[in-house]
């Protein structure tokens, strides 16, 4: 039994220690391309959207030439900058921020969409006032 165990260990060692010549290099792959854009939306920049004078949400439309290829084949990601326990953090959109104000609970929500020439940021902020200034980071990947 010891003979078979030693032979098995020796064979495994020999097979794992063998190296052959290095093969030819592979074809170069396409590297990932990425562009980043930064936007600050101030309270006066948010545009109310709604019917019959009722504001249902706020919108800010920014020019951004996303182009056909990125629109069809790429990825558009948007992050909002927030302060959490005194530290700046980034959160991907859509993002909801729960609040309690005098016993009343409400939620501040941010989202986005895009076309080939623009990116739109949305704020669902219905407290009878404009949404606060917000900073966004838009990342195009293809």
C-alpha positions in Angstrom: 0.0 0.0 0.0 2.9 2.3 0.8 4.3 1.6 -2.6 1.2 2.7 -4.4 0.9 5.8 -2.3 4.5 6.8 -2.9 4.1 6.0 -6.6 0.9 8.1 -6.8 2.5 11.1 -5.0 5.7 10.8 -7.2 3.6 10.7 -10.4 1.5 13.7 -9.4 4.7 15.6 -8.6 6.2 14.8 -12.0 3.1 15.7 -13.9 2.6 19.0 -12.1 6.3 20.0 -12.4 6.4 19.6 -16.2 6.5 22.7 -18.3 6.3 22.9 -22.1 7.4 25.7 -24.4 5.4 28.9 -24.3 2.7 29.0 -26.9 2.2 31.9 -29.4 0.7 35.1 -28.1 -3.1 35.4 -28.5 -4.9 38.0 -30.6 -5.0 41.4 -29.0 -8.4 42.1 -27.5 -10.3 45.3 -27.6 -9.8 47.4 -24.5 -12.8 48.9 -22.7 -13.4 52.5 -23.4 -14.9 54.9 -21.0 -15.8 58.6 -20.7 -16.9 60.4 -17.6 -18.9 63.7 -17.3 -19.8 65.7 -14.2 -23.0 67.8 -13.7 -24.1 70.0 -10.9 -27.9 70.7 -10.9 -28.8 73.7 -8.8 -32.3 74.3 -7.4 -33.1 76.9 -10.1 -32.1 74.4 -12.9 -34.7 71.8 -12.0 -37.8 72.2 -14.2 -41.2 71.2 -12.8 -43.1 68.5 -14.8 -46.9 68.0 -14.4 -50.3 68.6 -15.7 -52.8 71.4 -14.8 -50.2 73.2 -12.7 -49.5 70.2 -10.4 -45.9 69.4 -10.1 -45.4 65.6 -10.2 -41.6 65.6 -10.4 -38.6 67.7 -11.5 -36.4 67.3 -14.5 -33.0 68.6 -15.8 -31.9 67.9 -19.3 -28.2 68.0 -20.1 -26.6 67.9 -23.6 -24.5 64.9 -24.0 -23.6 63.3 -27.4 -24.0 59.7 -26.5 -24.0 58.7 -30.2 -25.5 55.7 -32.0 -22.9 53.1 -31.0 -23.0 53.8 -27.3 -26.8 54.1 -27.4 -27.1 50.7 -29.2 -24.0 48.7 -27.8 -22.7 50.6 -24.8 -23.7 51.4 -21.3 -24.7 54.6 -19.6 -24.4 54.7 -15.8 -25.2 57.7 -13.5 -24.1 58.2 -9.9 -25.3 60.8 -7.4 -22.9 62.3 -4.9 -24.1 62.1 -1.3 -22.7 62.8 2.2 -23.1 59.9 4.6 -21.9 60.2 8.1 -19.6 63.1 7.0 -18.1 61.1 4.1 -18.7 61.7 0.5 -20.2 58.6 -1.3 -21.5 57.8 -4.7 -24.7 55.9 -5.2 -25.9 54.5 -8.6 -29.2 55.8 -9.9 -32.1 55.2 -9.4 -31.6 56.1 -5.7 -34.1 56.8 -2.9 -33.5 58.8 0.3 -36.0 58.2 3.1 -36.8 61.2 5.3 -38.8 61.8 8.5 -39.9 65.4 9.0 -42.0 66.2 12.1 -43.4 62.6 12.1 -44.2 62.7 8.4 -42.3 60.2 6.3 -41.5 60.9 2.7 -38.9 59.8 0.1 -36.6 61.8 -2.1 -36.0 59.8 -5.3 -33.6 60.4 -8.2 -33.4 58.6 -11.6 -32.3 59.2 -15.2 -32.8 58.3 -18.8 -31.0 59.1 -22.0 -31.3 59.7 -25.7 -28.6 59.9 -28.3 -28.0 63.6 -27.6 -29.1 64.1 -24.0 -29.2 62.7 -20.5 -32.1 63.7 -18.2 -32.0 63.7 -14.5 -35.3 63.3 -12.5 -36.0 64.3 -8.9 -39.2 63.2 -7.2 -39.1 65.8 -4.5 -42.6 66.8 -3.5 -42.3 69.0 -0.4 -43.6 72.2 -2.0 -40.0 73.4 -2.7 -37.4 72.8 -5.4 -35.0 69.9 -5.0 -31.6 70.8 -3.5 -28.4 71.1 -5.5 -27.2 67.7 -6.6 -24.0 66.5 -8.2 -24.0 63.7 -10.7 -21.4 61.6 -12.5 -22.3 60.1 -15.9 -20.1 57.2 -17.2 -20.3 56.1 -20.8 -18.7 52.6 -21.4 -18.3 50.8 -24.7 
